Amino acid sequence: MRTRVWDDLEDSGVARFPFPPHGRIPNFAGADDAAERLADQPEWEAAETIKANPDAPQLPVRRRALRDGKTLYMAVPRLRDEQCFLELDPTELAPEEYDPATTVSGIGEYGVQVGPEAVGEIDLIVSGSVAVTEAGDRIGKGEGYSDLEYAILRELGLVDDETPVATTVHERQLLEGGGGGEDELEDEAGGEAEGEGTVETEPHDVPMDLLVTPDRVIRPASSRKPTGLDWELLEDERLAEIPVLKQLQD
């Protein structure tokens, strides 16, 4: 299903830099508009702290967060350090620094690296998606870090069932149905794209509360979120690679 979505974005001309869209959270035409639409939502307006992903399509979201005076957190790639989050406080930056600070290369220069114990309570999470169903089932790149970051924050009491989780995507990344049903892509003429698939979710998968495209907002029926880390699913190799997991385990 990921490959179908990546191919569709590329073939339709919707994909934007970086190319190719495959193997990543794909950037898309209208990402700026989706960010603006998200910023009009009450969940955004009520948030003082936002945890966001570092991918290209959410760059406008990160920049808007700082311009709106919100503290922004992003995870260190692959959670490889004990201080596994980067904090951007708009009061500590000059306005002209907002744009470079929110890039993947710039956050290391402008952000403050902090451990989970220094992270404030998160009011809104913004996740990147390869695809998402209208029921809120998200498909990421397949590495599991987005769900793992959520589980760590949940384990520490920094998010709960009431913390909204949003994603910004193109309409072509939206799959009909969801909740384990058949989901279909549409071709450019509005007909069904060849091939079907089923989105099967696991208890550790984080459902989306807010789906925002350049054209509309969808609020799926609320689903129960994971309550923390599922230690039985964490292999010894991953525990060794991610220091914060060892800390929490101890």
C-alpha positions as a Python dict, from the first residue, in 0.01 Angstrom:
ca = {
    (1, 'M'): (0, 0, 0),
    (2, 'R'): (290, 238, 73),
    (3, 'T'): (432, 170, -271),
    (4, 'R'): (95, 238, -433),
    (5, 'V'): (68, 574, -260),
    (6, 'W'): (429, 673, -336),
    (7, 'D'): (384, 572, -702),
    (8, 'D'): (56, 762, -725),
    (9, 'L'): (202, 1083, -582),
    (10, 'E'): (494, 1064, -822),
    (11, 'D'): (293, 971, -1131),
    (12, 'S'): (28, 1237, -1067),
    (13, 'G'): (285, 1514, -1021),
    (14, 'V'): (166, 1583, -665),
    (15, 'A'): (497, 1487, -503),
    (16, 'R'): (737, 1768, -416),
    (17, 'F'): (1105, 1783, -315),
    (18, 'P'): (1277, 1576, -187),
    (19, 'F'): (1256, 1319, -465),
    (20, 'P'): (1173, 1044, -504),
    (21, 'P'): (882, 1032, -257),
    (22, 'H'): (948, 662, -196),
    (23, 'G'): (1090, 548, 135),
    (24, 'R'): (999, 865, 319),
    (25, 'I'): (708, 1071, 450),
    (26, 'P'): (632, 1222, 110),
    (27, 'N'): (618, 1596, 53),
    (28, 'F'): (320, 1713, -150),
    (29, 'A'): (176, 2007, -339),
    (30, 'G'): (-36, 2214, -101),
    (31, 'A'): (155, 2133, 218),
    (32, 'D'): (154, 2506, 304),
    (33, 'D'): (-224, 2521, 261),
    (34, 'A'): (-272, 2214, 481),
    (35, 'A'): (-58, 2376, 751),
    (36, 'E'): (-266, 2693, 736),
    (37, 'R'): (-588, 2492, 761),
    (38, 'L'): (-450, 2306, 1063),
    (39, 'A'): (-362, 2637, 1227),
    (40, 'D'): (-727, 2744, 1197),
    (41, 'Q'): (-846, 2451, 1410),
    (42, 'P'): (-936, 2487, 1780),
    (43, 'E'): (-692, 2210, 1874),
    (44, 'W'): (-409, 2420, 1735),
    (45, 'E'): (-528, 2744, 1889),
    (46, 'A'): (-551, 2583, 2234),
    (47, 'A'): (-202, 2428, 2215),
    (48, 'E'): (98, 2589, 2381),
    (49, 'T'): (339, 2300, 2317),
    (50, 'I'): (351, 2092, 2000),
    (51, 'K'): (547, 1778, 1923),
    (52, 'A'): (603, 1745, 1548),
    (53, 'N'): (784, 1513, 1309),
    (54, 'P'): (1090, 1644, 1119),
    (55, 'D'): (977, 1556, 766),
    (56, 'A'): (948, 1796, 471),
    (57, 'P'): (566, 1813, 436),
    (58, 'Q'): (536, 1928, 798),
    (59, 'L'): (797, 2204, 765),
    (60, 'P'): (521, 2467, 721),
    (61, 'V'): (355, 2332, 1036),
    (62, 'R'): (674, 2371, 1238),
    (63, 'R'): (732, 2724, 1111),
    (64, 'R'): (375, 2825, 1186),
    (65, 'A'): (410, 2686, 1538),
    (66, 'L'): (700, 2918, 1618),
    (67, 'R'): (532, 3216, 1455),
    (68, 'D'): (227, 3151, 1671),
    (69, 'G'): (441, 3149, 1985),
    (70, 'K'): (422, 2775, 2052),
    (71, 'T'): (707, 2571, 2198),
    (72, 'L'): (806, 2300, 1952),
    (73, 'Y'): (957, 1959, 2022),
    (74, 'M'): (1105, 1713, 1773),
    (75, 'A'): (1268, 1381, 1847),
    (76, 'V'): (1638, 1323, 1792),
    (77, 'P'): (1670, 1093, 1486),
    (78, 'R'): (1611, 732, 1592),
    (79, 'L'): (1601, 847, 1957),
    (80, 'R'): (1972, 767, 1965),
    (81, 'D'): (2070, 995, 2257),
    (82, 'E'): (1973, 1002, 2624),
    (83, 'Q'): (1859, 1359, 2563),
    (84, 'C'): (1628, 1238, 2290),
    (85, 'F'): (1424, 1552, 2218),
    (86, 'L'): (1506, 1889, 2065),
    (87, 'E'): (1324, 2195, 2196),
    (88, 'L'): (1261, 2515, 2004),
    (89, 'D'): (1133, 2797, 2223),
    (90, 'P'): (1016, 3092, 2011),
    (91, 'T'): (1096, 3335, 2294),
    (92, 'E'): (1462, 3228, 2275),
    (93, 'L'): (1487, 3282, 1898),
    (94, 'A'): (1480, 3590, 1679),
    (95, 'P'): (1190, 3588, 1429),
    (96, 'E'): (1434, 3564, 1139),
    (97, 'E'): (1567, 3243, 1292),
    (98, 'Y'): (1232, 3061, 1283),
    (99, 'D'): (1268, 2939, 925),
    (100, 'P'): (1621, 2796, 949),
    (101, 'A'): (1558, 2658, 1299),
    (102, 'T'): (1273, 2435, 1182),
    (103, 'T'): (1467, 2260, 907),
    (104, 'V'): (1618, 1917, 967),
    (105, 'S'): (1969, 2064, 945),
    (106, 'G'): (1891, 2379, 1141),
    (107, 'I'): (1722, 2238, 1447),
    (108, 'G'): (2052, 2091, 1564),
    (109, 'E'): (2201, 2442, 1558),
    (110, 'Y'): (1911, 2637, 1706),
    (111, 'G'): (1736, 2373, 1917),
    (112, 'V'): (1816, 2277, 2275),
    (113, 'Q'): (1864, 1904, 2325),
    (114, 'V'): (1676, 1784, 2633),
    (115, 'G'): (1588, 1460, 2804),
    (116, 'P'): (1226, 1349, 2839),
    (117, 'E'): (1219, 1474, 3198),
    (118, 'A'): (1267, 1830, 3069),
    (119, 'V'): (985, 1812, 2814),
    (120, 'G'): (669, 1995, 2910),
    (121, 'E'): (322, 1847, 2878),
    (122, 'I'): (238, 1815, 2509),
    (123, 'D'): (-86, 1980, 2392),
    (124, 'L'): (-85, 1861, 2028),
    (125, 'I'): (106, 1603, 1828),
    (126, 'V'): (154, 1641, 1452),
    (127, 'S'): (260, 1324, 1270),
    (128, 'G'): (366, 1270, 913),
    (129, 'S'): (195, 998, 711),
    (130, 'V'): (249, 801, 394),
    (131, 'A'): (-125, 736, 393),
    (132, 'V'): (-415, 755, 635),
    (133, 'T'): (-765, 615, 627),
    (134, 'E'): (-1071, 830, 683),
    (135, 'A'): (-1116, 632, 1006),
    (136, 'G'): (-782, 768, 1132),
    (137, 'D'): (-562, 461, 1076),
    (138, 'R'): (-215, 588, 987),
    (139, 'I'): (50, 429, 767),
    (140, 'G'): (400, 564, 826),
    (141, 'K'): (733, 470, 671),
    (142, 'G'): (727, 140, 855),
    (143, 'E'): (1009, 193, 1105),
    (144, 'G'): (779, 251, 1402),
    (145, 'Y'): (953, 554, 1552),
    (146, 'S'): (646, 779, 1551),
    (147, 'D'): (449, 528, 1758),
    (148, 'L'): (749, 466, 1983),
    (149, 'E'): (793, 839, 2051),
    (150, 'Y'): (426, 859, 2145),
    (151, 'A'): (458, 558, 2377),
    (152, 'I'): (757, 716, 2555),
    (153, 'L'): (569, 1042, 2607),
    (154, 'R'): (267, 845, 2730),
    (155, 'E'): (483, 642, 2968),
    (156, 'L'): (607, 969, 3118),
    (157, 'G'): (257, 1116, 3152),
    (158, 'L'): (324, 1394, 2898),
    (159, 'V'): (33, 1291, 2674),
    (160, 'D'): (-294, 1111, 2743),
    (161, 'D'): (-615, 1002, 2570),
    (162, 'E'): (-723, 1365, 2539),
    (163, 'T'): (-407, 1481, 2360),
    (164, 'P'): (-506, 1533, 1996),
    (165, 'V'): (-292, 1376, 1724),
    (166, 'A'): (-307, 1537, 1379),
    (167, 'T'): (-158, 1470, 1038),
    (168, 'T'): (-133, 1686, 726),
    (169, 'V'): (-162, 1498, 396),
    (170, 'H'): (-270, 1541, 36),
    (171, 'E'): (-613, 1418, -68),
    (172, 'R'): (-441, 1143, -267),
    (173, 'Q'): (-297, 1005, 57),
    (174, 'L'): (-643, 956, 204),
    (175, 'L'): (-776, 603, 185),
    (176, 'E'): (-1146, 533, 204),
    (177, 'G'): (-1287, 318, 479),
    (178, 'G'): (-1046, 206, 750),
    (179, 'G'): (-1080, 13, 1070),
    (180, 'G'): (-956, -304, 900),
    (181, 'G'): (-1175, -268, 590),
    (182, 'E'): (-1084, -247, 223),
    (183, 'D'): (-925, 85, 127),
    (184, 'E'): (-893, 209, -226),
    (185, 'L'): (-694, 473, -405),
    (186, 'E'): (-852, 677, -681),
    (187, 'D'): (-697, 750, -1014),
    (188, 'E'): (-686, 1101, -1166),
    (189, 'A'): (-1024, 1052, -1332),
    (190, 'G'): (-1184, 972, -997),
    (191, 'G'): (-1207, 600, -1060),
    (192, 'E'): (-1062, 329, -840),
    (193, 'A'): (-690, 272, -877),
    (194, 'E'): (-579, -80, -952),
    (195, 'G'): (-525, -296, -645),
    (196, 'E'): (-676, -301, -298),
    (197, 'G'): (-538, -343, 50),
    (198, 'T'): (-641, -371, 411),
    (199, 'V'): (-509, -149, 686),
    (200, 'E'): (-469, -371, 989),
    (201, 'T'): (-380, -184, 1306),
    (202, 'E'): (-213, -310, 1622),
    (203, 'P'): (-271, -191, 1980),
    (204, 'H'): (53, 10, 1970),
    (205, 'D'): (-51, 204, 1657),
    (206, 'V'): (-154, 562, 1732),
    (207, 'P'): (-480, 667, 1565),
    (208, 'M'): (-520, 1014, 1420),
    (209, 'D'): (-779, 1253, 1565),
    (210, 'L'): (-743, 1516, 1295),
    (211, 'L'): (-679, 1465, 923),
    (212, 'V'): (-599, 1789, 744),
    (213, 'T'): (-557, 1825, 369),
    (214, 'P'): (-523, 2144, 164),
    (215, 'D'): (-899, 2124, 103),
    (216, 'R'): (-1069, 1993, 418),
    (217, 'V'): (-1055, 1863, 773),
    (218, 'I'): (-1172, 1519, 885),
    (219, 'R'): (-1224, 1429, 1250),
    (220, 'P'): (-1252, 1050, 1276),
    (221, 'A'): (-1450, 897, 1561),
    (222, 'S'): (-1224, 887, 1864),
    (223, 'S'): (-1026, 568, 1918),
    (224, 'R'): (-852, 456, 2232),
    (225, 'K'): (-482, 532, 2216),
    (226, 'P'): (-191, 320, 2340),
    (227, 'T'): (-134, 366, 2712),
    (228, 'G'): (244, 334, 2709),
    (229, 'L'): (528, 108, 2602),
    (230, 'D'): (461, -255, 2517),
    (231, 'W'): (784, -407, 2647),
    (232, 'E'): (709, -747, 2495),
    (233, 'L'): (737, -597, 2147),
    (234, 'L'): (1073, -429, 2209),
    (235, 'E'): (1362, -643, 2094),
    (236, 'D'): (1695, -641, 2280),
    (237, 'E'): (1862, -473, 1982),
    (238, 'R'): (1624, -178, 1994),
    (239, 'L'): (1657, -150, 2371),
    (240, 'A'): (2034, -131, 2328),
    (241, 'E'): (2009, 134, 2056),
    (242, 'I'): (1773, 370, 2241),
    (243, 'P'): (1907, 488, 2578),
    (244, 'V'): (1577, 633, 2699),
    (245, 'L'): (1417, 289, 2678),
    (246, 'K'): (1688, 149, 2903),
    (247, 'Q'): (1627, 432, 3149),
    (248, 'L'): (1255, 366, 3156),
    (249, 'Q'): (1309, -7, 3188),
    (250, 'D'): (1542, 46, 3485),
}
